[in-house]
Amino acid sequence: MILLVSHASSSNSAVIYSGLIAALVSGVVSLIGYSITAYFQNKNTKESLKVQRKNNEATIQTQREIAQMQKDEKLFYQSQLDWWNETRKLIAKFVRNCTIINRKIEKTKKNTSSERLNNIKSIEDAKKQIAENQNDIQELEKSINDIQEQITLIRLYLFHDENTAEREILLKILVMEKHYSKLEPIPSVELSNFVDLVRNFFELQLKELQNKTA
């Protein structure tokens, strides 16, 4: 009877030990499995974060490049807008000086007309008239020199040979230049047509550039 109890107790202990060992082995296996899983998850997470970081950096760089391109493009169009504004001012000054030259040509011709010369009755009158005429001629010569400089600048600004409107403006200037170079006043009709041509040209140019720089 004692032997049976002893044998049963030994069997129970073996079962308990076997269960403990099985549980221990199972725990170790689970721990190893968890460690391996955690390792690969951590590795995958790091790889994902690394790829994501690279993608973010690439996205940021692309956004910077796009922003820089937009900035450069806007600066380019802004410089073009400034360019046309400066050209417009030059042509406005040219038109104003054309009217001044017209007045000076008319004055010079009037002072040197035969009627005016016939009114000279003395040496003093002649000297006074000669001095006045000389002064008028000097002023006219200065105005012509000034306007020639303006024409040169305008030609530097309107240099696009493929632009028909620019060529037409330069052609109109050439026609007006021929008038005053022969001491002929520029006809008011020609000057008025030139103003309309220039106004329409700059209205179109400035609208296009303002839309691009908005």
C-alpha positions, 0 to 999 in steps of 0.5 A: 500500500505504501509502495502504491502511494509512493509510486503515485506520488512520484508519478504526480511529481513527474507530471508536475515537473513535466508541466513546469518544463513544458510551460517553461519551454513554451514561455522561452519559445514564446519569448524568443518568438516575441523577441524575433517578432519585435526585432523585425517589427522594429527593423521594419518600422525603422526602414519605414521611417527612413523611407518616409523621411526620405520621401518627406525630404524629397517632397520638401525639396521639390516644394522648395524648387517649385517655390523658387521657380515661381519666385524666379518667374515672378521676378522675371515678369516683374522685371519685364513690367519695370522694363515696359514702364521705363519704355513708356516713360521714354516714349512719353518724354519723346512725344512731349519733346516733339511738341516742344520742337514743333513750337521752336521750329515755328518760332525760328521760322517766324523770326527769320521770315521775310516779313520779320526781316523787312521790319528791321530799320536799324543796325540795332534792330538787326543785331537784336534780331540776329541775337534772337535768331541765334538763341532760337537756333541754339535752343532748337539744336539742343532740343534735337540733340536731346530727342535723338538721345531719347530715340537711341534709348527707345531703340535699345528698349524696343529691340524685338525684331519679331514684334510687329508692333515694336517695329511699327513704333520705331518706323513712326519715330523714323518718319517724325524724325525726318520732319524735324531734321528738315526743320519741318514741324511734325504734323499733328495728325501723325503725332496723334496717330503715334500716341494712339499706337503706343497707348494700345501697345502698352495697354496690351503689354502691361495687362499681360504682365500684370496678370502674370505677376498677380 
